[in-house]
Structure formats: structure tokens, C-alpha cells
């Protein structure tokens, strides 16, 4: 087992329609690169995992609890566990990186896609 991973060699997870994630998981946290297609709506949901992230490309409208904000590249967030949140991707889509602690164990049954790199990486 190697400690190093290349994103283009990881089988992406089909997390939602229009949202694909590449995850590396350790004992205490999982780091996930996420690609969201243009105008995709990720419905409000919650999970026990704390979720921190940074938008690298594109734009999103992000709702966390009762707060909503339009985010651009460089924007960062922290979502405490069990807080409701949802996202709407902008017209050019979005690419972001998120850390989940503890790791997401509920993603084990998600469909896996053929390995590929995110667009424009």
C-alpha cells in the first residue's frame, strides 16, 4: 500500500447526479476532490461528519443552516456535523476540495466510475 495517490488513477464516486468525487481516506478523515456540473442542485442534507472545504474553480451558492452565500474561488467553509446544508453550482460548474472527519462510511455503496482526472485539472 502506498501513501501517495494520483487523482486520475482513483475510481471517482457518483455521489449525486452531476456530482463526482475522488476520495482518499485515512483513519481519522477523508479528503475529497469534487466536481459539480453546471447548475446542479445538491439538495439540503446533513450527516454526522464535520465538513471543511475550499472552492478552487467556478462558483456555487452555498447554504449552511440559516446562512446562504455566493462563493467564488478561494472561498472556504466549515460545516459542523449534523448541520443541514445544500449547494447550487453556478453556470460554469464548480471544482472544490473537502475534508470529512471522521471519514464518510456511508459512501461505500456509491457507484464507482472509470478512473479519470477532473476536467481542467
C-alpha positions in Angstrom: 0.0 0.0 0.0 1.3 3.4 -0.9 0.9 6.7 1.0 0.6 8.5 -2.4 -2.3 8.7 -4.8 -2.8 10.2 -8.3 -6.3 11.6 -8.8 -6.5 10.3 -12.4 -5.9 6.7 -11.1 -8.7 6.9 -8.4 -12.1 5.5 -9.3 -14.5 8.5 -8.9 -17.7 8.1 -6.9 -21.0 9.2 -8.3 -22.2 11.0 -5.2 -25.2 12.8 -6.7 -26.4 13.2 -10.3 -24.0 15.8 -11.7 -21.6 15.5 -8.8 -18.5 13.3 -8.8 -15.9 12.9 -6.1 -12.4 11.5 -5.8 -11.6 10.4 -2.2 -8.6 9.3 -0.3 -9.4 8.0 3.2 -7.3 7.7 6.3 -8.2 6.5 9.8 -9.4 10.0 11.0 -10.5 11.9 7.9 -11.2 11.7 4.2 -10.1 14.2 1.6 -12.3 14.5 -1.4 -12.0 16.5 -4.7 -15.4 17.2 -6.0 -16.5 18.2 -9.5 -20.1 19.6 -9.9 -21.6 20.1 -13.3 -23.2 23.5 -14.2 -26.4 24.4 -12.5 -26.6 21.2 -10.5 -28.6 21.4 -7.3 -27.3 19.4 -4.3 -30.4 19.2 -2.1 -30.2 20.1 1.6 -28.9 17.2 3.7 -26.9 16.6 6.8 -24.5 14.0 8.2 -22.6 13.4 11.4 -19.2 14.3 9.7 -17.7 17.7 10.1 -17.0 19.1 6.6 -14.5 21.7 5.7 -13.8 22.9 2.2 -12.4 25.3 -0.3 -13.7 26.3 -3.8 -11.0 26.1 -6.4 -12.8 26.8 -9.6 -16.3 28.0 -10.7 -19.0 29.3 -8.4 -21.6 28.0 -6.0 -24.5 29.2 -3.9 -24.0 27.5 -0.6 -26.5 27.3 2.3 -25.3 26.1 5.7 -28.0 26.2 8.4 -29.8 29.5 8.0 -26.8 31.2 6.2 -26.5 31.4 2.4 -23.6 32.9 0.5 -22.4 33.1 -3.1 -18.9 31.6 -3.2 -16.0 32.2 -5.7 -12.6 30.5 -5.9 -10.7 30.9 -2.7 -13.9 30.8 -0.5 -13.7 28.4 2.4 -16.3 26.9 4.8 -16.8 24.8 7.9 -19.9 22.7 8.4 -20.3 21.2 11.9 -21.6 17.7 12.0 -25.4 17.3 11.7 -26.0 20.8 10.3 -28.2 21.0 7.2 -26.5 22.3 4.1 -27.0 22.4 0.3 -25.4 23.8 -2.8 -26.3 25.1 -6.3 -23.5 25.2 -8.8 -23.1 28.2 -11.0 -23.4 28.3 -14.8 -19.7 27.1 -15.3 -20.0 24.4 -12.6 -17.5 24.1 -9.7 -14.4 22.2 -8.5 -13.7 22.1 -4.8 -11.8 20.1 -2.2 -13.5 19.0 1.1 -12.2 17.2 4.2 -14.6 15.0 6.1 -13.9 14.0 9.7 -14.5 11.3 10.6 -14.3 9.7 7.1 -17.6 9.1 5.2 -18.5 5.5 5.7 -21.9 5.9 4.0 -20.2 6.3 0.6 -19.1 2.6 0.5 -22.1 1.6 -1.8 -21.9 4.5 -4.2 -21.4 3.7 -7.9 -17.7 3.9 -8.9 -16.8 5.3 -12.3 -13.8 4.5 -14.6 -10.7 6.4 -13.4 -10.2 9.8 -14.9 -8.9 13.2 -13.9 -11.3 16.1 -13.2 -11.9 18.4 -16.1 -9.4 21.3 -16.4 -7.1 19.9 -13.6 
